[in-house]
Amino acid sequence: MKMKKVLGVIGVAAASLMMMAGVSLAGWNTCTPAQIGPAGDVVAIQLLNCVDLNGASSPGNADHWVALSANGTDRMMATVLTAMSLGKKVSVDVTTEMSGDFPVVRAVIFDNK
């Protein structure tokens, strides 16, 4: 029974760290989209190797999960899927607003570099 409690605490701590890492993306970042799909009432994206406008890697840049804004979800999703199929990056504007467990993305731009 003790082991279950320990694993539960570790799971909550890991989820909290992932959420904090996601919020650290606030503002414009260029990232590699890795996964996209429904998560409850939102469309979530896994972003990897994020770099901010100054070229600095974001804290915890190895893995961020964000949710697409309810406004324009279909267009943002199409942009992410196009970038993924072409092996390109996207630039995302991440807010400090949360949708469930995820920071909200209000804009996605295809990065053709």
N, C-alpha and C positions, 0 to 999 in steps of 0.2 A: 504494500500500500504506500509506503514511503517513497518508493521509486516512482510511482505514478504522480505523486505530488511534485517531486523534483523535476520530472519531465514536463509537467504542466507549467511550472514556474519558468523553466528554460524556454518553453514554447512561447509564453507570453513575453518574455524578455526579448526573444528574437524578433517577434512580430513588432514590438515597440521600436526596436532599433531599425527595422526595415521602414516603418512609418516615418521615423525621424529622418532617415536617409532620403526618403522621397520628398519630404518638405524642404530639405536643404537644396532642392533643385529650383526653388522659387526664382522666377525670371526666365529669360531666354537662354536655352541650352541647345546644343547640337548633339544628337545621340543616335545610336544604332538601335532601331526597333527590333526586338527579338521575338516577342509573342504578342498576340492581341486576341481578345475574346470577351465574352460576357462574364461579369462578376456581380451577381445580384442584379441590381437595377442599373448598372453602369457598364460601359465598355472600358475594359482595362488594357493597358499596354505595359509591357516590360521593356524598359529602356536600358541600354548598356553603354559603357564608355562615353559618358556625357562630359561635354566641355562647355563652359560658359562663354559669354561674348568676349572675354579677355583672353580666352585660350587656356584657362585654368581648369583642371579636372575638378568636378564637383566632389564633395566629400562622399565617400562610399560609392564612387562612380561605377562600381562593378555591376550594380543591380538596383534599379528603381522601378517601382510600380506606380502608375498614375492612372487617373480616370479621365476620359474625354468629357468635356462640358456637354450639357444637354442641348445647347445651341450649336447646331451644325455637326452633330455627331457623325452623321452619314458621310459628310464631305471630309471630315478629319480622318475617319476610318478608311475611306478610299485613298487618301493621301498616304497613310501609313502602309496600307497593303501594297500600293504601287511601289513605295520605297523598298519594302521588304522583298518584293519580287525582283527588283532590279539590283538588290544588294547596296542600296544607297542609304544615307542618313536622313533624318528629319530634324528640323529646328522646332522646338516646342516652347510655348509660353506657359509656364507652370505657375499657378496662383498659390497663395497660402490657404485658400479655401479647401475644405475637405469634403469629399463625397463618400460617406462610409469610412472605410480605412484608407482611402487614396486621396492624394493631392489632386486638384482639378487642373486639367490642361484647357486653356481657352483658345489656343490657336496652334495649328500644325502646318508647317511649310516644308515642302519637298526640297531637300538640299542636293543639288545636282553637281556638287564638287567631286 
